């Protein structure tokens, strides 16, 4: 039985369609209700819904053999897992955004609000820029508006939320997409199954 952690939400539903099309369907997963764990003994798969930011923990600690996590989560938490495949879905980017009138003269410590302190720190360290990281869990866009920060580092999809809050992208940090990841011990014991699934999933990538 392969234990597969799926991220809750639209991305998880989209990714499950790829698993389904690859021959790893689980009909009960599509039934309405609040269940979180679904099995198909015929296909030897068990799926469960997990908060996206927790996927890497389930996989790293072996509760899941494989899972699907955004590249942002992988980089931020740096889990000890195998990254198997870029699934080519959930595409967005990590970027620096600021109020339109803000100018960074490089004279003082830059205040950076973000949900991703590791990514932000690595990015600015590579540029030799001194920063003060302000870790927030939500509503990042209002931080510079209220004077809490100078800039934000966050995920950008369409940019609509930024525009509505009079912010603009100043620098792109890296592209983001969903990745198929595997537990290292599981990969040793279930190598054939995981490789087979990975190759079938690769065929689904458009």
C-alpha positions in Angstrom: 0.0 0.0 0.0 1.4 3.4 -1.1 0.5 6.2 1.3 0.0 9.4 -0.6 -0.3 12.9 1.0 -2.3 15.4 -1.1 -2.5 19.1 -0.3 -6.0 20.3 0.5 -7.6 22.7 -2.0 -7.6 23.2 -5.7 -4.1 22.1 -6.2 -4.7 18.8 -4.5 -7.8 18.2 -6.6 -5.8 18.9 -9.8 -2.9 16.7 -8.7 -5.3 13.8 -7.8 -6.6 14.0 -11.4 -3.1 13.3 -12.5 -2.8 10.3 -10.1 -6.2 9.1 -11.3 -5.2 9.4 -15.0 -2.0 7.5 -14.2 -3.9 4.5 -13.0 -4.0 5.2 -9.2 -7.7 6.1 -8.9 -9.6 6.0 -5.6 -13.3 6.5 -6.3 -14.2 7.1 -2.6 -12.1 10.2 -2.7 -14.6 11.9 -5.0 -17.5 11.2 -2.7 -18.9 14.2 -0.8 -18.2 14.4 3.0 -15.5 15.3 5.5 -13.4 12.2 5.4 -9.7 12.8 5.2 -8.4 9.2 4.4 -9.4 7.2 1.4 -8.2 3.7 0.3 -8.4 1.6 -2.9 -7.0 -1.9 -2.0 -7.2 -3.0 -5.6 -4.7 -0.3 -6.6 -2.8 -0.6 -3.3 -3.1 3.2 -2.6 -4.2 5.2 0.4 -4.7 8.9 0.0 -5.1 11.5 2.7 -5.7 15.3 2.6 -3.2 17.4 4.5 -2.7 21.1 5.0 -0.2 22.1 2.2 2.4 23.5 4.6 2.4 20.1 6.5 3.0 17.8 3.5 6.7 17.7 3.9 6.5 16.7 7.5 4.2 13.8 6.8 6.6 12.6 4.1 9.8 13.2 5.9 8.6 11.4 9.0 7.2 8.4 7.1 3.5 8.9 7.7 3.3 9.2 3.9 5.5 7.4 1.3 5.0 10.1 -1.2 3.3 13.5 -1.4 2.9 16.6 -3.4 4.3 19.9 -2.1 5.1 23.3 -3.5 8.7 24.2 -4.2 8.3 27.1 -1.8 7.4 24.7 1.1 10.4 22.4 0.2 12.8 25.3 0.2 11.4 26.9 3.3 11.4 23.8 5.5 14.4 22.0 3.8 13.0 18.5 4.7 15.2 15.4 4.3 13.2 13.9 1.4 13.7 13.0 -2.3 12.3 15.4 -4.8 11.1 13.1 -7.6 9.4 15.2 -10.2 8.2 18.7 -11.2 4.5 18.1 -11.9 4.2 21.4 -13.8 1.0 22.5 -12.0 0.4 25.1 -9.3 2.8 27.5 -11.1 3.5 30.8 -9.5 6.6 32.7 -8.3 8.2 34.0 -5.2 8.9 37.7 -5.4 9.8 40.9 -3.6 7.0 43.5 -3.6 6.9 47.0 -2.3 4.7 50.2 -2.4 5.1 52.0 -5.7 6.7 55.0 -4.0 9.3 53.0 -2.0 12.9 53.4 -3.0 15.6 51.3 -1.4 18.7 53.4 -1.1 20.7 50.6 0.6 21.6 52.9 3.5 19.6 51.3 6.3 18.6 47.8 7.2 15.7 46.6 5.0 12.6 45.5 6.8 11.1 42.4 5.1 7.7 40.9 6.0 7.2 37.3 4.9 5.8 33.9 5.6 9.0 32.5 4.2 11.9 33.7 6.4 14.4 31.1 5.2 13.8 31.9 1.5 14.0 35.6 2.2 17.1 35.3 4.2 18.9 33.2 1.6 17.9 35.6 -1.2 19.1 38.7 0.5 22.3 37.0 1.9 23.2 36.2 -1.7 22.9 39.9 -2.5 24.8 41.0 0.5 21.9 43.0 1.8 21.3 43.5 5.5 17.7 42.8 6.4 15.4 42.6 9.4 12.9 39.7 8.9 9.4 40.1 10.2 7.7 36.6 10.2 4.0 36.9 9.6 1.4 34.2 9.0 -1.1 36.1 6.9 -2.2 39.4 5.3 1.4 40.1 4.3 0.3 42.8 1.9 -0.7 45.3 4.6 2.7 45.2 6.4 4.3 47.9 4.2 1.1 49.9 4.1 0.9 50.2 7.9 4.7 50.8 8.1 5.5 47.5 9.7 7.9 46.6 6.8 9.6 48.2 3.8 8.9 45.3 1.4 7.4 41.8 1.4 8.5 38.5 0.1 5.6 36.4 -0.9 4.0 34.1 -3.5 2.6 35.9 -6.5 0.1 34.3 -8.9 -1.8 37.0 -10.9 -0.6 40.0 -9.0 -4.1 41.2 -8.5 -3.9 41.3 -4.7 -0.7 43.4 -4.9 -2.3 45.9 -7.3 -5.4 46.3 -5.1 -3.1 47.2 -2.2 -1.0 49.6 -4.3 2.0 47.2 -4.3 4.2 46.1 -7.2 6.7 43.4 -7.9 10.2 44.7 -7.7 12.2 41.4 -8.0 11.4 37.8 -8.9 13.2 35.4 -6.6 12.3 32.0 -8.1 9.6 30.1 -9.9 7.3 27.8 -7.9 5.4 24.7 -8.9 4.1 21.5 -7.3 6.7 18.7 -6.8 6.3 14.9 -6.2 8.3 14.0 -3.2 9.2 10.7 -1.5 10.2 9.5 1.9 13.8 8.2 1.8 13.1 5.0 3.7 10.0 4.3 1.7 12.0 4.8 -1.5 14.4 2.1 -0.4 11.7 -0.4 0.5 9.1 0.5 -2.2 11.5 1.6 -4.9 9.8 -0.2 -7.8 6.3 1.1 -6.9 7.5 4.6 -6.4 9.5 4.7 -9.6 6.6 3.2 -11.6 4.2 5.8 -10.2 6.7 8.6 -10.9 7.1 7.6 -14.6 3.4 7.3 -15.1 2.9 10.7 -13.6 5.7 12.1 -15.8 3.6 11.0 -18.8 0.7 13.1 -17.5 2.7 16.4 -17.5 1.6 18.7 -20.3 
